Amino acid sequence: MKKIMMMLAFFAAVSTVNAQDFPKADKSPTDIAHYPTNAAKRAFAKTDAQKKALAPKIRVIYGRPFKKGREVFGNLLKFGKAWRVGANESTELLFMTDVMVGDSKVKAGRYSVIIIPNKDSWTLKINTDNDGWGNYSYDASKDVASITVPTQKSEKEIEQLSVVLYEKSKNVVHLKIGWDTTVAEFPITLK
């Protein structure tokens, strides 16, 4: 009888676990940008030298909202107001090495990213407050670096927010962010 009771308890627990509902897919999926671009695939490199060259130095994890016909900058995102650079959770920036952002030295570590969009420029803020939802808990006193760059117009409309990291010159990686018809590139110098 004891065995039967234990088996019934086990099957009840298993059926409860299997009965759990998964959340619906998010409308703004999460994506990851790496520098070097193929860092996550370094295990497939043929030589040790190639693997070493693909060792990750920077990673960005962000939500990718869609434009969906909306006027983004100046309307959905107000000029002069903090923006989380994406949707849902705060955008996460991980430096695997010390870097320079603008005139500021930034230690290797995990940070959040905030953008202050303006009509012709964006200001990037690197902040120590992590794991927030959006930028509702943004505290400027926790900024460790800030840089302002001019924006550029994209030739094509960018429907879904996009982020890429690429080497512009030796040891200078650009964090390129584009959405709607606006693009900004922020230089990050690797130490």
Disulfide bonds with the S-S distance in Angstrom:
none
